[in-house]
Amino acid sequence: MNEDGDFLIKRFFSGDRRAIARLITLVENEDANAERLLDSVFHRTGIAYRIGVTGPPGAGKSTLVDQMAKQFRKSGKTVGIVAVDPSSPFTGGALLGDRVRMSDLSIDPGVFIRSMATRGSRGGLARRTQEVADLLDAFGMDVVIFETVGVGQSELDVVEAADTTVVVLVPESGDSIQAMKAGLMEIGDVFVINKSDREGAERTFTEVGYVLELKNNREAWTPPVLQTVASLGQGIDELIDSLNQHREYQKQTDQRQRKQKQRIEKYVRQIIQEKLVAKFWQSTQEQKLSTLVEQILTKMDSPYRLSEKVILEFCENMNNAD
């Protein structure tokens, strides 16, 4: 690691918020030094309680996360928030910027908020969300909250990233039916009917409870269904209680350990895949691609046979290099 990197890590370990902001930027931009910097802090990860908040657009996720963070702060816990927003078509940056919507929290020294752009990721989280959560964890945050982008039917990445997944729905627009279609009913550990002062809240509450009852496979944990009005702070105490109960349940079983193992296994697979793909295209294969496409267009060969040939040639070159 170069001298600047060493100094940055020292500042990070000393609790410098500018250092963690800088590290997150390097990770998001996939800087050449990012991997070595992440490696140097990884031994401090695995402590923070990671909560995923997901649900359709307009469900009030940001307001709910804001209230959750305030409640955690009352109990003395530090909170890191990773708010994933749609990418700007012009800059590629986060379009909405949850720090604007959580202005009260942004001045709290015990809270660190980072808005991240999806940058083409389709799983509800940004491409480097996991690494950013690791940085917040290593920085000493007691709780890390992911707020997904809210694209409706592709929010499932949050299950692997979080210890507890909160699914947020609202009474109108048939959210309970859409949640079933999107598979959200399968992933929630806690269900929240937000904006419950609106018409239809009781019906949605009953529908979600009924569906969960049908899906109950007699596991020790039965997902609770709660009603909140996040804009007024109503129902937040009950939500935090349910989160604490789920965390305690995870401690009593091996669920959290299993989730961490699955998370790390997927992450290692991702790293290996990214390195192999990068190495493959950094070789002469990129130069050959145009010629190969021409062969396919003239029907001299098929994409399948040519791909197999190129991979075999790449593997042979790797073996020879060893």
ChimeraX attribute file (.defattr): number of C-alpha atoms within 10 A of each C-alpha:
attribute: neighborCount
match mode: 1-to-1
recipient: residues
	/A:1	10
	/A:2	8
	/A:3	8
	/A:4	9
	/A:5	15
	/A:6	13
	/A:7	13
	/A:8	18
	/A:9	20
	/A:10	13
	/A:11	15
	/A:12	21
	/A:13	17
	/A:14	11
	/A:15	13
	/A:16	14
	/A:17	15
	/A:18	12
	/A:19	19
	/A:20	22
	/A:21	17
	/A:22	13
	/A:23	23
	/A:24	23
	/A:25	16
	/A:26	16
	/A:27	20
	/A:28	19
	/A:29	11
	/A:30	12
	/A:31	11
	/A:32	10
	/A:33	14
	/A:34	18
	/A:35	13
	/A:36	12
	/A:37	19
	/A:38	19
	/A:39	9
	/A:40	12
	/A:41	17
	/A:42	14
	/A:43	10
	/A:44	16
	/A:45	15
	/A:46	13
	/A:47	13
	/A:48	23
	/A:49	19
	/A:50	22
	/A:51	22
	/A:52	25
	/A:53	28
	/A:54	31
	/A:55	31
	/A:56	24
	/A:57	15
	/A:58	11
	/A:59	22
	/A:60	19
	/A:61	25
	/A:62	21
	/A:63	19
	/A:64	26
	/A:65	22
	/A:66	21
	/A:67	22
	/A:68	20
	/A:69	24
	/A:70	21
	/A:71	17
	/A:72	16
	/A:73	17
	/A:74	10
	/A:75	8
	/A:76	11
	/A:77	15
	/A:78	21
	/A:79	28
	/A:80	26
	/A:81	26
	/A:82	24
	/A:83	27
	/A:84	26
	/A:85	25
	/A:86	25
	/A:87	20
	/A:88	14
	/A:89	10
	/A:90	7
	/A:91	8
	/A:92	14
	/A:93	17
	/A:94	21
	/A:95	18
	/A:96	17
	/A:97	18
	/A:98	23
	/A:99	19
	/A:100	11
	/A:101	13
	/A:102	17
	/A:103	11
	/A:104	11
	/A:105	20
	/A:106	16
	/A:107	12
	/A:108	13
	/A:109	10
	/A:110	16
	/A:111	19
	/A:112	21
	/A:113	21
	/A:114	20
	/A:115	21
	/A:116	30
	/A:117	26
	/A:118	25
	/A:119	19
	/A:120	12
	/A:121	15
	/A:122	16
	/A:123	18
	/A:124	25
	/A:125	33
	/A:126	27
	/A:127	18
	/A:128	18
	/A:129	22
	/A:130	20
	/A:131	18
	/A:132	26
	/A:133	25
	/A:134	22
	/A:135	25
	/A:136	26
	/A:137	24
	/A:138	22
	/A:139	22
	/A:140	18
	/A:141	22
	/A:142	19
	/A:143	23
	/A:144	27
	/A:145	24
	/A:146	28
	/A:147	26
	/A:148	31
	/A:149	27
	/A:150	22
	/A:151	17
	/A:152	19
	/A:153	18
	/A:154	20
	/A:155	23
	/A:156	20
	/A:157	16
	/A:158	25
	/A:159	22
	/A:160	18
	/A:161	22
	/A:162	23
	/A:163	23
	/A:164	26
	/A:165	25
	/A:166	26
	/A:167	24
	/A:168	30
	/A:169	31
	/A:170	27
	/A:171	21
	/A:172	15
	/A:173	10
	/A:174	12
	/A:175	20
	/A:176	24
	/A:177	14
	/A:178	17
	/A:179	20
	/A:180	14
	/A:181	12
	/A:182	17
	/A:183	15
	/A:184	25
	/A:185	21
	/A:186	13
	/A:187	19
	/A:188	22
	/A:189	21
	/A:190	21
	/A:191	28
	/A:192	27
	/A:193	27
	/A:194	27
	/A:195	22
	/A:196	23
	/A:197	14
	/A:198	12
	/A:199	11
	/A:200	14
	/A:201	20
	/A:202	14
	/A:203	12
	/A:204	22
	/A:205	22
	/A:206	13
	/A:207	14
	/A:208	23
	/A:209	17
	/A:210	12
	/A:211	14
	/A:212	19
	/A:213	13
	/A:214	9
	/A:215	12
	/A:216	13
	/A:217	10
	/A:218	8
	/A:219	7
	/A:220	9
	/A:221	13
	/A:222	15
	/A:223	20
	/A:224	17
	/A:225	19
	/A:226	19
	/A:227	24
	/A:228	23
	/A:229	20
	/A:230	22
	/A:231	14
	/A:232	12
	/A:233	16
	/A:234	18
	/A:235	19
	/A:236	22
	/A:237	15
	/A:238	13
	/A:239	23
	/A:240	15
	/A:241	11
	/A:242	19
	/A:243	20
	/A:244	14
	/A:245	13
	/A:246	20
	/A:247	18
	/A:248	11
	/A:249	15
	/A:250	18
	/A:251	12
	/A:252	10
	/A:253	12
	/A:254	10
	/A:255	14
	/A:256	18
	/A:257	14
	/A:258	12
	/A:259	18
	/A:260	16
	/A:261	12
	/A:262	14
	/A:263	17
	/A:264	15
	/A:265	11
	/A:266	13
	/A:267	14
	/A:268	12
	/A:269	11
	/A:270	12
	/A:271	11
	/A:272	12
	/A:273	12
	/A:274	12
	/A:275	11
	/A:276	12
	/A:277	11
	/A:278	11
	/A:279	13
	/A:280	17
	/A:281	14
	/A:282	11
	/A:283	12
	/A:284	11
	/A:285	16
	/A:286	11
	/A:287	11
	/A:288	12
	/A:289	13
	/A:290	10
	/A:291	11
	/A:292	18
	/A:293	15
	/A:294	12
	/A:295	15
	/A:296	15
	/A:297	12
	/A:298	9
	/A:299	10
	/A:300	10
	/A:301	14
	/A:302	14
	/A:303	14
	/A:304	9
	/A:305	10
	/A:306	16
	/A:307	12
	/A:308	11
	/A:309	12
	/A:310	16
	/A:311	13
	/A:312	12
	/A:313	13
	/A:314	18
	/A:315	13
	/A:316	12
	/A:317	12
	/A:318	11
	/A:319	9
	/A:320	8
	/A:321	7
	/A:322	6
